Amino acid sequence: MDDHKVSRKTSHESRMTLYRLTGLRNLKDAIREKYLESEGFTEQSITVGDRAALLITGKTDEKDPGWSKVLAGISGKPIVLKNSVTAAALIIEDSRGPEPSTTDPHAHVGSDENQELTAWALTFGMGFQLLDQRHVDNGFGQRIAVRCADPLGLNSISKTTLDERPRIERSTIPSGAPLRSFGFQDLGDLATRLVVDGRVDGIGTTTRAVKIRGADALSLPLSKDADRLIRDLDQIKAALAKKPATEELAALEQLAQVKDKDKIAELDAKLLEAIGADDSPLLTLSFPHELIDEYGSVGAYKLLGTRERKARDYLPTLQDILEPVREVVGVERLQKLDRLAVLLFENADDDAPSSPKIPAKKWLAFQTELKERRFFLHNGRWFLMDRAYAEVVKRRTRTIFDRGPYLSELPDWELVEVPGDEKEQKKRNAELSYNQKLAQSLGGLCLDQKLVRSEIHKHGIEACDVLLNDGTFIHVKHVDASSPASHLLAQALVSTEVLTYDKTAQSNLAARISEQGGAPDKFQLKPSRVVIVMAREGRLLDADSLFTFTQVNLSRQVAQLEQQHVDVFIAPILRTRQLVSKE
């Protein structure tokens, strides 16, 4: 039997979690102050290869696990258990001064002590809790994955879709696939985490791909030898200066981080304005899936920077984050937002946190414009939409508008206002009145406010505002902000998808047609074309005057409708106001 034993080859590498840190004055800046002052943690200044480094190790005080009281209460038996959390972080100096150029990543960087320091952080156990998140280079791991991936070897992608209400999705194909197989769209999708098969030049074997996990942190096998580890870090730094592996993967980087402090101050002012408004549809909660993954099971949180001391169940809502900021005014709002942080726990009864302090700003997603350029807040950082990317958006929008309205001689929307009318009722009546007029002029049926139920939408959706018997579904909206325009587009998309496949919805639509005096057999119950009527006061809407945010949604949703063989047309009209007395 011994003759057949195969000796296991000693591995020279081990999978490690690597962060990139920027804006440090010294290596201690990388560590949260509470751990530098804690008796349970020790720090040592060491050398790794030829680099200065800081090693901090330790464990938290032993405590009863939070669930012990719950279990004791249920079982009636005392639970005598203690646990502690071990953690270590190795901070390795990289360079001082400005970032290396993309053309020469190995260019010499000066050692002026007044210049900011860049460093690497290897974390072990709960070591990520030790890091000061303000210095973590957001998206570093993902940038490496984009540059070193096998283009056909993407395993998982997490993305935020920039919509009226941004949503976060994760898709996994274990066997590997190109980016297009994950439904990633070059307009409106922002990748936040990648898992790929790939290689970083100079690290490990060149004959076999490794699994690279990239978000803020980078996870891949690195050398266990100090000198070789430093060479690995240099290779990773060089990889940052390369172009993405393919043009398709380059679409994941159409958005550039804003670093200019004056510009950030302007954008923060826009954010605070949105926080103070009664309704800000472009401000929403950004659920940090990647943080949850890194920190393990999470079932409760504390909002630090408030008077509350007890953990709340599950995760914070948007209102939980915004309410403390709204309680103060003026310059104090930004100070309050900067002080607010979320601390995650495994459950509400647990004393030991499962995460470091996560700045509240990282839980917000927001979009705005400055000087005709689109910016958005993600993961606590501001990003600028690349000009080439913005030009693609405009070009696609113009192409859609250039098709024409399909319908000729649409009536203008004459809004008759009566003083004292309730605002919302007046709004509904104004839309209904115009849609009735439009239906009469086109020989169609007005279905405004006539809901159609489906298997999924039990409470009903609007099939359209006006229906023509040739399968044209007309949707109408006064567009004076991104929110109504995006809502209009979403309404058209949902209606088309439901009526194309849902028999219950088609049957309900037939009933609505009968109620309005039409013959169901004379109308198509599945849309063959969609006309979006966008009303605006002052002058007609065109492709260039449409909000950038809405342009992205328009391009995305038109593409989805056309995949269902439904043609889409945009019909701009004017809305005018006429004030009359109540007599």
Order of alpha helices (4+ residues) and beta strands (2+ residues): beta-alpha-beta-beta-alpha-beta-beta-alpha-beta-beta-beta-beta-beta-alpha-alpha-beta-alpha-beta-alpha-beta-beta-alpha-alpha-beta-beta-beta-beta-beta-alpha-beta-alpha-beta-beta-beta-beta-beta-alpha-alpha-beta-alpha-beta
